[in-house]
Amino acid sequence: MRLIRFNWSGSKHPCWGVERDGKAFPIAGCATAAAAFRFARAGKTPPGRGVPMEKCALLPPADDRAHVYCAGLNYRDHAAEVRMPIPASPVFFTKAGALAGAHDDIVYPEGVTLLDYEVELALVVGAPVTRNSVVTADNLPSYILGIAIMNDVSARDVQLGAGQWFLGKSFRTFAPLGPVVQALDEPVLSRLGALELELSAYNALGAPYDYKRQRGTTADMIFRPHELVRRLGEQFDLMPGDVIATGTPRGVALGPPSRFRARLAEILGVPQGERIARFLEGERRHNPKYLVRGDRVEARIKSADGVVDLGAQRNLVR
């Protein structure tokens, strides 16, 4: 079941529905992720003739006040490309006020110079996860509504320059989510460990800078989805409509400093703040992979056999 959250001309408020055969079928009385979770668990089919998708304005498939939790460095190949050690336990950060629709524009903030992308598999919470919840790989559908695409857009100059991740990742529109949430039923659950993630960037003329900037598989995850959910729930409650982004594979724009230069700076006693400033200046001058206004970003997640297909997320950078 592919669920969406949307506005359309015949509705007064945003609603959840089922996407099927190019149409959206609104679910009566379904205004929250918790209600969508109950509907999906019941296995019902919404009545009606459906609304053509072209008449629908897609919204991020989460609740308006959703918290967004993200796992950093959760793919082995990504940790290797940024030359960071494999974490012994999950590394988390949050994004605030950043959710956007799957086809909304990514707004390039004034003053930012290094805009990066990260395609991620996101979990949308459907039922509360508390300190008493025992989350396992098998019972994950008891807590998670489904899975979706999220782009963890990042202002690397703000993130690294400030010495923490939150501000550089929490600009408005820095978390496009959707277009669909595929309900976490048994066929989807059995494929969570073998999903293919891809992200491409195109310039203003439509030509690709690189064919598939990011290309990876969830088999490379360090901590599995149920482990991330369980770890967060041990410390605080996860509520329906919250979003958990599970990390990104290799291929981001961010380029690590060379080992030689890093070691030389350490030997010469260059202060850490100065090292970061030099690194960021080098990225501005010599790394062409960062996004610029007019670029288009396309992200996809699917299984090889097509059972899982989260659609295509397309965003213009402006």
KEKE-3310 file (N, C-alpha, C; in steps of 0.2 Angstrom, whole numbers, plus 5000, padded with zeros to 4 digits):
npx = (5004:5003:5004:4999:5000:4991:4984:4969:4958:4945:4945:4945:4955:4972:4974:4976:4979:4977:4988:4986:4987:4989:4980:4974:4966:4956:4956:4943:4941:4954:4967:4979:4995:4994:4981:4982:4990:4982:4973:4980:4985:4973:4971:4962:4953:4951:4935:4927:4930:4942:4955:4963:4981:4988:4980:4983:4991:5006:5010:5023:5023:5020:5016:5011:5018:5029:5044:5060:5072:5089:5101:5118:5132:5129:5132:5143:5151:5150:5155:5168:5171:5171:5181:5180:5179:5171:5156:5154:5141:5125:5125:5116:5107:5096:5083:5075:5060:5062:5055:5048:5038:5038:5041:5043:5052:5069:5075:5089:5098:5102:5119:5124:5136:5140:5131:5124:5119:5109:5103:5091:5084:5069:5060:5043:5034:5021:5015:5016:5032:5040:5049:5045:5044:5048:5057:5060:5068:5058:5045:5044:5034:5024:5026:5030:5024:5027:5039:5049:5056:5069:5078:5092:5096:5110:5119:5135:5145:5140:5137:5150:5157:5151:5154:5144:5130:5117:5112:5116:5109:5095:5088:5074:5065:5075:5073:5066:5052:5045:5039:5029:5023:5027:5018:5023:5022:5023:5030:5037:5045:5053:5062:5070:5083:5089:5088:5089:5097:5097:5103:5103:5110:5105:5110:5104:5101:5096:5105:5115:5126:5134:5131:5120:5124:5124:5124:5119:5116:5104:5110:5122:5121:5126:5119:5104:5087:5077:5086:5089:5077:5074:5085:5082:5070:5073:5077:5069:5051:5045:5033:5018:5019:5031:5048:5061:5077:5088:5102:5115:5122:5138:5145:5141:5143:5153:5170:5183:5197:5214:5224:5237:5238:5230:5237:5249:5245:5242:5255:5261:5254:5243:5228:5212:5200:5206:5210:5198:5193:5202:5200:5186:5187:5195:5186:5176:5183:5188:5180:5167:5155:5145:5128:5120:5110:5096:5099:5093:5087:5086:5079:5078:5071:5071:5067:5076:5067:5056:5045:5046:5044:5047:5045:5049:5058:5058:5066:5069:5082:5082)
npy = (4994:5011:5026:5043:5060:5075:5089:5094:5100:5098:5097:5103:5103:5096:5079:5061:5048:5034:5030:5025:5018:5030:5039:5047:5041:5047:5045:5044:5054:5053:5061:5061:5054:5043:5039:5035:5024:5015:5013:5007:4995:4989:4985:4989:4996:5011:5019:5026:5035:5041:5054:5062:5062:5073:5083:5085:5092:5087:5084:5083:5067:5066:5071:5088:5094:5085:5077:5076:5064:5060:5048:5048:5045:5031:5022:5011:5013:5027:5032:5029:5036:5049:5048:5044:5035:5019:5020:5015:5015:5021:5037:5052:5066:5080:5088:5103:5111:5109:5100:5097:5095:5082:5087:5100:5116:5117:5129:5139:5145:5163:5168:5155:5144:5131:5119:5104:5087:5072:5057:5047:5033:5034:5032:5032:5035:5026:5021:5024:5024:5019:5018:5006:4999:4985:4983:4975:4967:4959:4964:4977:4983:4985:4997:5006:5016:5016:5017:5029:5041:5053:5068:5073:5088:5098:5112:5113:5122:5130:5119:5113:5124:5129:5119:5110:5100:5103:5117:5118:5109:5112:5122:5129:5119:5109:5096:5087:5076:5060:5055:5046:5035:5019:5006:4997:4982:4964:4959:4971:4973:4962:4966:4976:4976:4976:4987:4998:5014:5029:5045:5059:5073:5087:5100:5117:5116:5104:5093:5079:5082:5072:5055:5048:5053:5048:5031:5017:5004:4997:4987:4990:4997:5001:5001:4993:4997:4994:4994:5007:5013:5007:5011:5025:5025:5020:5031:5042:5046:5041:5047:5045:5050:5056:5056:5046:5047:5036:5037:5039:5033:5032:5046:5059:5077:5083:5083:5075:5081:5079:5065:5068:5082:5085:5078:5086:5098:5095:5092:5104:5111:5119:5127:5120:5127:5135:5125:5120:5131:5133:5121:5122:5133:5128:5119:5127:5133:5123:5111:5106:5099:5103:5109:5121:5136:5133:5120:5103:5090:5073:5059:5042:5027:5009:4992:4978:4969:4976:4976:4985:5002:5018:5028:5044:5057:5074:5089:5107:5118:5133)
npz = (5000:4995:5003:5004:5008:5006:4997:4989:4976:4980:4994:5011:5020:5023:5019:5021:5010:4998:4985:4969:4953:4947:4953:4967:4982:4994:5011:5022:5036:5039:5046:5052:5055:5063:5062:5048:5050:5057:5047:5037:5044:5045:5032:5023:5008:5001:4998:4983:4968:4966:4964:4951:4951:4946:4950:4963:4977:4983:5000:5014:5019:5034:5051:5055:5065:5067:5073:5067:5066:5064:5058:5058:5048:5045:5035:5029:5018:5016:5028:5026:5014:5019:5028:5042:5057:5059:5068:5085:5091:5087:5079:5082:5076:5074:5064:5062:5058:5044:5035:5019:5004:4992:4979:4981:4980:4984:4995:4993:5005:5009:5010:5012:5006:5002:4997:5000:4997:5002:5000:5008:5017:5025:5040:5044:5059:5066:5078:5096:5102:5117:5133:5137:5126:5116:5103:5088:5074:5068:5073:5069:5060:5069:5075:5065:5052:5038:5025:5017:5005:5009:5008:5015:5016:5017:5023:5022:5025:5036:5044:5047:5050:5062:5070:5075:5070:5069:5065:5052:5045:5047:5040:5032:5021:5020:5021:5011:5009:5004:4988:4992:5006:5008:5015:5029:5027:5027:5015:5011:5023:5023:5013:5017:5020:5008:4999:4985:4983:4975:4969:4958:4950:4941:4929:4926:4912:4911:4909:4915:4929:4935:4932:4942:4956:4969:4974:4981:4993:5006:5012:5016:5028:5044:5057:5059:5054:5064:5075:5076:5079:5091:5099:5100:5106:5119:5126:5124:5120:5105:5093:5084:5067:5068:5061:5055:5049:5041:5037:5024:5009:5001:4990:4992:4991:4999:5002:5010:5019:5013:5019:5020:5021:5032:5042:5041:5045:5058:5064:5062:5071:5069:5074:5077:5073:5063:5054:5049:5043:5033:5026:5022:5013:5003:4998:4993:4982:4974:4973:4963:4965:4973:4976:4966:4963:4952:4949:4948:4957:4959:4967:4971:4978:4979:4977:4970:4964:4962:4971:4982:4979:4980:4972:4964:4969:4966:4965:4963:4965:4971)
capx = (5000:5007:5001:5001:4997:4990:4978:4966:4953:4939:4946:4946:4961:4976:4972:4980:4975:4981:4990:4986:4986:4989:4975:4974:4960:4956:4954:4939:4943:4961:4971:4985:4999:4991:4975:4984:4993:4977:4970:4985:4985:4967:4971:4956:4953:4947:4930:4927:4933:4949:4957:4969:4987:4990:4976:4984:4997:5008:5013:5027:5019:5021:5012:5014:5023:5033:5051:5064:5078:5093:5106:5124:5138:5126:5133:5151:5155:5150:5160:5175:5173:5173:5187:5178:5179:5164:5154:5152:5134:5122:5126:5110:5106:5089:5082:5069:5057:5065:5051:5045:5035:5043:5042:5044:5059:5074:5077:5096:5098:5107:5125:5127:5140:5142:5125:5125:5113:5110:5097:5091:5078:5066:5054:5037:5032:5014:5012:5021:5038:5041:5054:5043:5043:5053:5057:5064:5067:5051:5039:5045:5028:5019:5027:5032:5019:5030:5046:5049:5063:5071:5084:5095:5100:5115:5124:5141:5149:5137:5138:5157:5160:5148:5156:5139:5126:5110:5110:5118:5104:5089:5085:5068:5065:5081:5071:5060:5050:5040:5032:5024:5025:5025:5016:5028:5020:5029:5035:5042:5049:5058:5067:5073:5090:5092:5085:5093:5096:5100:5102:5106:5109:5105:5110:5099:5099:5094:5110:5117:5133:5136:5126:5119:5129:5124:5121:5121:5111:5104:5114:5128:5120:5129:5114:5098:5081:5074:5091:5089:5071:5075:5089:5079:5064:5076:5079:5063:5046:5044:5026:5015:5020:5038:5052:5068:5081:5093:5108:5116:5127:5143:5143:5140:5148:5158:5176:5187:5204:5219:5227:5244:5237:5228:5243:5254:5242:5242:5262:5263:5251:5237:5222:5207:5196:5209:5210:5192:5192:5206:5196:5180:5189:5197:5180:5173:5187:5190:5175:5162:5149:5140:5122:5119:5103:5095:5100:5087:5089:5081:5081:5074:5073:5067:5070:5077:5062:5050:5040:5047:5046:5045:5043:5054:5058:5061:5067:5073:5086:5081)
capy = (5000:5017:5031:5050:5066:5079:5094:5094:5105:5096:5096:5109:5102:5091:5072:5055:5044:5029:5032:5019:5019:5037:5042:5047:5039:5050:5041:5048:5055:5052:5067:5060:5048:5038:5036:5031:5018:5011:5011:5002:4989:4985:4982:4991:4999:5017:5019:5032:5034:5043:5060:5062:5064:5080:5088:5084:5095:5083:5087:5078:5062:5066:5076:5095:5095:5080:5078:5073:5062:5057:5044:5050:5040:5024:5017:5010:5017:5034:5033:5028:5042:5055:5046:5044:5028:5016:5022:5010:5016:5026:5044:5055:5073:5082:5093:5106:5116:5108:5096:5099:5090:5078:5090:5107:5118:5118:5136:5140:5151:5168:5167:5148:5143:5124:5116:5097:5082:5065:5053:5043:5029:5037:5028:5036:5032:5025:5020:5027:5019:5021:5015:4999:4995:4980:4984:4970:4967:4956:4967:4984:4985:4986:5004:5010:5016:5014:5020:5035:5045:5059:5071:5077:5093:5101:5118:5111:5128:5131:5113:5112:5131:5130:5114:5105:5098:5105:5123:5117:5105:5114:5127:5128:5115:5105:5089:5085:5069:5057:5057:5041:5031:5012:5003:4992:4975:4958:4960:4977:4972:4957:4969:4982:4976:4976:4992:5002:5021:5033:5052:5062:5080:5090:5107:5121:5114:5097:5088:5077:5083:5065:5050:5045:5055:5043:5024:5012:4999:4997:4981:4993:5000:4999:5000:4992:5002:4992:4996:5014:5014:5004:5016:5032:5024:5019:5038:5047:5043:5043:5048:5044:5056:5057:5054:5044:5046:5031:5037:5040:5030:5037:5050:5066:5082:5084:5080:5075:5084:5073:5063:5072:5089:5085:5077:5091:5104:5093:5093:5111:5114:5123:5127:5116:5131:5137:5120:5119:5137:5132:5116:5125:5138:5124:5116:5133:5134:5117:5106:5108:5095:5106:5111:5129:5138:5131:5113:5099:5084:5067:5054:5036:5021:5004:4985:4976:4966:4981:4976:4991:5007:5024:5034:5048:5064:5079:5096:5112:5122:5140)
capz = (5000:4995:5006:5002:5011:5000:4997:4982:4975:4984:5001:5015:5024:5021:5021:5019:5005:4995:4978:4965:4946:4945:4956:4975:4985:5000:5017:5026:5043:5041:5045:5055:5053:5068:5058:5042:5052:5059:5041:5034:5047:5044:5026:5019:5002:5002:4993:4979:4961:4966:4961:4947:4954:4944:4954:4970:4979:4988:5006:5017:5023:5041:5054:5054:5071:5067:5075:5062:5069:5058:5060:5054:5047:5046:5030:5029:5012:5017:5033:5023:5010:5023:5032:5049:5060:5060:5075:5090:5093:5083:5080:5080:5076:5073:5059:5064:5053:5038:5031:5013:5000:4988:4973:4983:4979:4990:4995:4994:5010:5008:5014:5012:5000:5001:4998:4999:4997:5005:4999:5014:5018:5031:5043:5047:5065:5066:5085:5100:5105:5123:5136:5138:5119:5114:5095:5085:5067:5066:5075:5067:5058:5075:5077:5059:5047:5032:5023:5012:5003:5012:5006:5021:5013:5022:5022:5025:5028:5042:5049:5049:5053:5068:5075:5076:5064:5069:5062:5045:5042:5049:5036:5029:5015:5020:5022:5006:5011:5000:4987:4995:5011:5007:5021:5031:5027:5027:5009:5012:5029:5021:5008:5020:5020:5001:4995:4981:4984:4970:4968:4953:4950:4934:4929:4923:4905:4911:4908:4922:4931:4936:4932:4949:4961:4975:4972:4987:4995:5013:5015:5019:5034:5050:5062:5055:5056:5071:5080:5077:5083:5098:5103:5102:5111:5125:5129:5124:5117:5098:5093:5077:5063:5068:5055:5057:5043:5043:5035:5017:5006:4998:4984:4994:4988:5004:5001:5016:5018:5012:5025:5021:5023:5039:5047:5041:5049:5065:5066:5063:5077:5066:5078:5074:5069:5057:5049:5046:5039:5027:5022:5018:5008:4998:4995:4989:4976:4970:4973:4959:4966:4977:4972:4965:4960:4945:4949:4949:4961:4959:4972:4971:4982:4977:4978:4963:4961:4961:4976:4985:4974:4984:4968:4962:4973:4961:4968:4960:4969:4969)
cpx = (5004:5003:5004:4998:4997:4984:4976:4960:4947:4939:4947:4952:4965:4973:4976:4975:4980:4982:4990:4984:4985:4984:4976:4967:4960:4953:4950:4941:4950:4965:4978:4989:4996:4985:4977:4987:4988:4974:4974:4985:4979:4966:4965:4957:4949:4942:4931:4931:4940:4950:4963:4975:4989:4986:4978:4991:5000:5012:5018:5023:5021:5017:5015:5019:5028:5041:5054:5071:5082:5099:5112:5129:5135:5127:5141:5154:5155:5155:5167:5176:5174:5178:5186:5178:5172:5162:5152:5145:5131:5123:5119:5111:5098:5089:5075:5067:5059:5060:5048:5042:5040:5045:5043:5051:5063:5077:5084:5096:5104:5113:5128:5131:5142:5135:5125:5118:5114:5104:5097:5084:5075:5060:5049:5034:5024:5011:5018:5026:5040:5047:5052:5042:5049:5053:5062:5063:5060:5045:5039:5038:5023:5020:5028:5026:5021:5037:5045:5056:5063:5077:5087:5099:5104:5119:5131:5146:5147:5138:5145:5159:5157:5150:5150:5134:5120:5108:5111:5113:5097:5086:5079:5069:5071:5079:5065:5059:5045:5043:5027:5027:5023:5024:5021:5025:5025:5033:5040:5047:5055:5064:5071:5080:5093:5089:5090:5092:5100:5099:5106:5105:5110:5106:5104:5096:5096:5099:5113:5124:5137:5130:5126:5125:5130:5121:5123:5115:5110:5107:5120:5127:5123:5124:5107:5092:5078:5079:5090:5082:5071:5079:5086:5074:5067:5077:5073:5057:5046:5036:5024:5017:5028:5042:5059:5072:5087:5100:5109:5122:5133:5141:5141:5145:5154:5164:5181:5194:5209:5222:5234:5243:5235:5233:5248:5252:5243:5250:5264:5259:5245:5231:5217:5202:5199:5209:5204:5190:5196:5202:5190:5182:5191:5191:5176:5177:5188:5185:5168:5155:5144:5134:5122:5112:5102:5096:5094:5090:5084:5083:5076:5076:5068:5071:5071:5072:5055:5045:5040:5048:5043:5045:5050:5053:5061:5061:5071:5076:5085:5084)
cpy = (5006:5023:5038:5054:5072:5084:5093:5099:5104:5095:5102:5109:5096:5084:5067:5051:5038:5031:5025:5020:5026:5041:5042:5046:5042:5045:5045:5048:5054:5058:5067:5054:5042:5035:5033:5025:5013:5008:5006:4995:4985:4982:4984:4995:5005:5017:5026:5030:5037:5050:5060:5065:5071:5085:5089:5088:5091:5086:5081:5073:5061:5070:5083:5096:5089:5082:5074:5071:5058:5053:5046:5045:5033:5020:5017:5013:5024:5036:5033:5034:5048:5054:5047:5037:5026:5017:5015:5009:5021:5033:5048:5062:5074:5087:5096:5111:5115:5104:5100:5094:5088:5082:5098:5109:5118:5125:5136:5146:5156:5167:5160:5147:5136:5120:5108:5093:5075:5061:5048:5039:5032:5032:5033:5032:5032:5024:5022:5021:5022:5017:5007:4995:4991:4980:4979:4970:4964:4960:4975:4987:4987:4994:5008:5010:5013:5018:5025:5037:5051:5061:5075:5082:5097:5107:5116:5116:5130:5125:5113:5119:5132:5125:5110:5105:5102:5111:5122:5113:5106:5120:5125:5124:5110:5098:5087:5077:5067:5056:5052:5038:5024:5009:4998:4985:4970:4959:4965:4976:4967:4960:4975:4982:4975:4981:4996:5010:5024:5040:5055:5069:5083:5097:5111:5119:5107:5091:5086:5079:5076:5060:5047:5047:5050:5036:5019:5008:4999:4991:4984:4997:4997:4997:4999:4997:5000:4994:5003:5016:5013:5009:5022:5031:5022:5026:5042:5043:5046:5042:5047:5051:5058:5054:5052:5043:5041:5031:5037:5036:5035:5041:5057:5071:5083:5080:5080:5078:5078:5072:5067:5079:5089:5083:5082:5097:5102:5094:5100:5115:5119:5122:5123:5121:5134:5132:5119:5125:5136:5126:5118:5130:5134:5120:5121:5133:5129:5111:5108:5104:5098:5109:5119:5130:5136:5123:5109:5092:5079:5062:5048:5030:5015:4997:4983:4972:4970:4981:4982:4996:5013:5030:5038:5055:5069:5086:5101:5116:5129:5145)
cpz = (5000:4997:5004:5007:5006:5001:4990:4982:4979:4991:5004:5019:5021:5023:5018:5014:5003:4988:4975:4958:4944:4948:4964:4977:4992:5005:5021:5033:5044:5040:5049:5053:5057:5064:5052:5044:5054:5052:5037:5037:5046:5037:5022:5013:5003:4996:4988:4972:4961:4962:4957:4951:4952:4947:4961:4971:4985:4994:5009:5021:5030:5044:5054:5060:5072:5069:5070:5066:5064:5061:5055:5054:5048:5040:5030:5024:5013:5023:5030:5018:5014:5029:5040:5051:5060:5067:5079:5092:5088:5084:5077:5080:5074:5067:5062:5059:5046:5033:5025:5009:4995:4982:4975:4981:4985:4989:4997:4999:5008:5013:5014:5006:4998:5002:4996:4999:5000:5004:5005:5014:5025:5033:5046:5053:5065:5073:5090:5102:5111:5126:5137:5131:5118:5106:5093:5077:5064:5067:5073:5064:5063:5077:5071:5054:5040:5031:5017:5010:5007:5010:5012:5018:5018:5019:5025:5028:5035:5047:5051:5053:5060:5073:5077:5070:5063:5065:5054:5042:5044:5045:5033:5022:5014:5021:5017:5008:5006:4993:4991:5002:5009:5014:5023:5032:5027:5021:5009:5017:5026:5016:5011:5020:5013:4996:4991:4982:4978:4970:4963:4953:4943:4934:4926:4916:4905:4910:4915:4923:4931:4935:4939:4954:4967:4972:4977:4988:5003:5016:5018:5025:5040:5056:5058:5058:5063:5076:5082:5081:5090:5102:5105:5107:5118:5129:5129:5120:5109:5097:5085:5073:5063:5063:5058:5050:5045:5040:5027:5015:5003:4992:4986:4991:4993:5003:5007:5014:5017:5018:5026:5024:5031:5044:5047:5046:5057:5068:5067:5068:5075:5071:5074:5070:5063:5051:5046:5041:5032:5022:5018:5012:5002:4994:4991:4982:4972:4970:4969:4960:4970:4973:4971:4962:4953:4944:4950:4952:4961:4963:4971:4976:4980:4978:4971:4960:4960:4966:4980:4980:4978:4979:4967:4966:4968:4964:4964:4966:4967:4975)
residu = (MET:ARG:LEU:ILE:ARG:PHE:ASN:TRP:SER:GLY:SER:LYS:HIS:PRO:CYS:TRP:GLY:VAL:GLU:ARG:ASP:GLY:LYS:ALA:PHE:PRO:ILE:ALA:GLY:CYS:ALA:THR:ALA:ALA:ALA:ALA:PHE:ARG:PHE:ALA:ARG:ALA:GLY:LYS:THR:PRO:PRO:GLY:ARG:GLY:VAL:PRO:MET:GLU:LYS:CYS:ALA:LEU:LEU:PRO:PRO:ALA:ASP:ASP:ARG:ALA:HIS:VAL:TYR:CYS:ALA:GLY:LEU:ASN:TYR:ARG:ASP:HIS:ALA:ALA:GLU:VAL:ARG:MET:PRO:ILE:PRO:ALA:SER:PRO:VAL:PHE:PHE:THR:LYS:ALA:GLY:ALA:LEU:ALA:GLY:ALA:HIS:ASP:ASP:ILE:VAL:TYR:PRO:GLU:GLY:VAL:THR:LEU:LEU:ASP:TYR:GLU:VAL:GLU:LEU:ALA:LEU:VAL:VAL:GLY:ALA:PRO:VAL:THR:ARG:ASN:SER:VAL:VAL:THR:ALA:ASP:ASN:LEU:PRO:SER:TYR:ILE:LEU:GLY:ILE:ALA:ILE:MET:ASN:ASP:VAL:SER:ALA:ARG:ASP:VAL:GLN:LEU:GLY:ALA:GLY:GLN:TRP:PHE:LEU:GLY:LYS:SER:PHE:ARG:THR:PHE:ALA:PRO:LEU:GLY:PRO:VAL:VAL:GLN:ALA:LEU:ASP:GLU:PRO:VAL:LEU:SER:ARG:LEU:GLY:ALA:LEU:GLU:LEU:GLU:LEU:SER:ALA:TYR:ASN:ALA:LEU:GLY:ALA:PRO:TYR:ASP:TYR:LYS:ARG:GLN:ARG:GLY:THR:THR:ALA:ASP:MET:ILE:PHE:ARG:PRO:HIS:GLU:LEU:VAL:ARG:ARG:LEU:GLY:GLU:GLN:PHE:ASP:LEU:MET:PRO:GLY:ASP:VAL:ILE:ALA:THR:GLY:THR:PRO:ARG:GLY:VAL:ALA:LEU:GLY:PRO:PRO:SER:ARG:PHE:ARG:ALA:ARG:LEU:ALA:GLU:ILE:LEU:GLY:VAL:PRO:GLN:GLY:GLU:ARG:ILE:ALA:ARG:PHE:LEU:GLU:GLY:GLU:ARG:ARG:HIS:ASN:PRO:LYS:TYR:LEU:VAL:ARG:GLY:ASP:ARG:VAL:GLU:ALA:ARG:ILE:LYS:SER:ALA:ASP:GLY:VAL:VAL:ASP:LEU:GLY:ALA:GLN:ARG:ASN:LEU:VAL:ARG)
# end
